[in-house]
Amino acid sequence: MTATLDILGEDVYEQSAAESIRNEWIHVLDEIKGHQLESNISVKLSQLGFRIDPEYSFGILRSIVTAARERGNFVRVDMEDSTMTSATLAQYRRLRAEGFDNVGVVIQAYLHRSDPDVRDLVKLGANVRLCKGIYRESPEIAYQDRDEIRRSFGLLMRVLMEHGCYVGIATHDEYLVDKSYELIQKTGTEKSRYEFQMLLGVREQLRASIVGAGHRLRVYVPYGDQWYAYSVRRLKENPQIAGYVVKALLTGNNS
Ligand SMILES: Cc1cc2nc3c(=O)[nH]c(=O)nc-3n(C[C@H](O)[C@H](O)[C@H](O)COP(=O)(O)OP(=O)(O)OC[C@H]3O[C@@H](n4cnc5c(N)ncnc54)[C@H](O)[C@@H]3O)c2cc1C
């Protein structure tokens, strides 16, 4: 199993805070290399000063991706809410145009726009993490129904696999894990062209079964002192998460 590290925190409004996050990321990249850890990193544009100025955050992002490249590592740019989608994809494309290939992006299956976005990304041979999407978005721009989101996830995964893009299949949904197995077979996707991704501590039995079946799996590991603010924000964004936590507490079941 491998990992991706996430320093908790979003929405930085001061340059000094964005710069200290950049320094922390470079320290993390040094530690990963020094300890030969099988880990990459997942960053958020809002944490890098996007709300101060998109151009400023691009400079910070570029310096982190440069530091990662110097250390043989990879940076995933997490996808935030729909106010950030176009800008995040644009910054990703800009890095690729500048010759960086150690960077990847995220597509959220619940957004209607994800189909054309994916069709653009496959032209770049993008490395894409595919997830359902965690923010609350309006029905005008996002599917709300579980089955529609699953259907979109499956269609997007198929397009990515058919074009040979590297796919990070980020889900704890057994239905989608089975769908992935089916598509991996149908599209003849090699083991080196995809990985499953799951959050630390969530559905560990499912995780074990995926690894046991011989697939690569990366665990998303959030850390840092912003965990309380982060958790509260996540709960406000998507109260369904509270249900998962309560269920896990009551049943002691995180399978
Ligand atoms: C590695 C990784 C990276 C991600 N990156 C992004 C991103 O960049 N942008 C973005 O918008 N979203 C991201 N997400 C979140 C994703 O969009 C979904 O909101 C989340 O994974 C829940 O969807 P699901 O596919 O797991 O299915 P669900 O049907 O929501 O979950 C299936 C089951 O898994 C369990 N479960 C799921 N999530 C949790 C949780 N948080 N705590 C406890 N139990 C849980 C529950 O038992 C649930 O019944 C990421 C998810 C993962 C795994």
The ligand as a MOL file (V3000), in Angstrom:
LIG
                    3D

  0  0  0     0  0            999 V3000
M  V30 BEGIN CTAB
M  V30 COUNTS 53 58 0 0 0
M  V30 BEGIN ATOM
M  V30 1 C -8.5740 9.2750 -1.6050 0
M  V30 2 C -9.7510 10.1950 -1.7190 0
M  V30 3 C -9.5550 11.4850 -2.1750 0
M  V30 4 C -10.6380 12.3520 -2.3240 0
M  V30 5 N -10.4360 13.5980 -2.8580 0
M  V30 6 C -11.4920 14.4060 -3.0790 0
M  V30 7 C -11.3390 15.6600 -3.7330 0
M  V30 8 O -10.2290 16.0760 -4.1130 0
M  V30 9 N -12.4540 16.4290 -3.9240 0
M  V30 10 C -13.7030 16.0060 -3.5350 0
M  V30 11 O -14.6840 16.7170 -3.7590 0
M  V30 12 N -13.8600 14.8170 -2.8990 0
M  V30 13 C -12.8070 14.0220 -2.6670 0
M  V30 14 N -12.9940 12.8080 -2.0410 0
M  V30 15 C -14.3040 12.4930 -1.4310 0
M  V30 16 C -15.2460 11.8180 -2.4230 0
M  V30 17 O -15.6280 12.7580 -3.4030 0
M  V30 18 C -16.5080 11.2930 -1.7140 0
M  V30 19 O -17.2070 12.3530 -1.1430 0
M  V30 20 C -16.2430 10.2810 -0.6220 0
M  V30 21 O -15.2270 9.3900 -0.9960 0
M  V30 22 C -17.5040 9.4550 -0.3440 0
M  V30 23 O -17.9150 8.7880 -1.5010 0
M  V30 24 P -17.7400 7.2130 -1.7490 0
M  V30 25 O -17.4250 7.0160 -3.1920 0
M  V30 26 O -16.7390 6.6770 -0.8130 0
M  V30 27 O -19.1800 6.5960 -1.5510 0
M  V30 28 P -20.2070 6.6840 -0.3400 0
M  V30 29 O -21.4380 5.9700 -0.8220 0
M  V30 30 O -20.3520 8.0710 0.1390 0
M  V30 31 O -19.5050 5.8400 0.7750 0
M  V30 32 C -19.5340 4.4330 0.8070 0
M  V30 33 C -19.3690 4.0240 2.2570 0
M  V30 34 O -18.0520 4.3980 2.7110 0
M  V30 35 C -18.1090 4.9340 4.0340 0
M  V30 36 N -17.6030 6.3230 3.9990 0
M  V30 37 C -17.4490 7.1030 2.9150 0
M  V30 38 N -16.8770 8.2910 3.2350 0
M  V30 39 C -16.6750 8.2630 4.5780 0
M  V30 40 C -16.1090 9.1790 5.5170 0
M  V30 41 N -15.6240 10.3730 5.1480 0
M  V30 42 N -16.0550 8.8010 6.8180 0
M  V30 43 C -16.5100 7.6000 7.2160 0
M  V30 44 N -17.0610 6.6860 6.3680 0
M  V30 45 C -17.1370 7.0030 5.0760 0
M  V30 46 C -19.5350 4.8110 4.4950 0
M  V30 47 O -19.6480 3.5800 5.1750 0
M  V30 48 C -20.3300 4.7450 3.2090 0
M  V30 49 O -21.5190 4.0440 3.3590 0
M  V30 50 C -11.9400 11.9250 -1.9390 0
M  V30 51 C -12.1260 10.6230 -1.4850 0
M  V30 52 C -11.0580 9.7510 -1.3890 0
M  V30 53 C -11.3050 8.3550 -0.9440 0
M  V30 END ATOM
M  V30 BEGIN BOND
M  V30 1 1 1 2
M  V30 2 1 2 3
M  V30 3 2 2 52
M  V30 4 2 3 4
M  V30 5 1 4 5
M  V30 6 1 4 50
M  V30 7 2 5 6
M  V30 8 1 6 7
M  V30 9 1 6 13
M  V30 10 2 7 8
M  V30 11 1 7 9
M  V30 12 1 9 10
M  V30 13 2 10 11
M  V30 14 1 10 12
M  V30 15 2 12 13
M  V30 16 1 13 14
M  V30 17 1 14 15
M  V30 18 1 14 50
M  V30 19 1 15 16
M  V30 20 1 16 17
M  V30 21 1 16 18
M  V30 22 1 18 19
M  V30 23 1 18 20
M  V30 24 1 20 21
M  V30 25 1 20 22
M  V30 26 1 22 23
M  V30 27 1 23 24
M  V30 28 2 24 25
M  V30 29 1 24 26
M  V30 30 1 24 27
M  V30 31 1 27 28
M  V30 32 2 28 29
M  V30 33 1 28 30
M  V30 34 1 28 31
M  V30 35 1 31 32
M  V30 36 1 32 33
M  V30 37 1 33 34
M  V30 38 1 33 48
M  V30 39 1 34 35
M  V30 40 1 35 36
M  V30 41 1 35 46
M  V30 42 1 36 37
M  V30 43 1 36 45
M  V30 44 2 37 38
M  V30 45 1 38 39
M  V30 46 1 39 40
M  V30 47 2 39 45
M  V30 48 1 40 41
M  V30 49 2 40 42
M  V30 50 1 42 43
M  V30 51 2 43 44
M  V30 52 1 44 45
M  V30 53 1 46 47
M  V30 54 1 46 48
M  V30 55 1 48 49
M  V30 56 2 50 51
M  V30 57 1 51 52
M  V30 58 1 52 53
M  V30 END BOND
M  V30 END CTAB
M  END
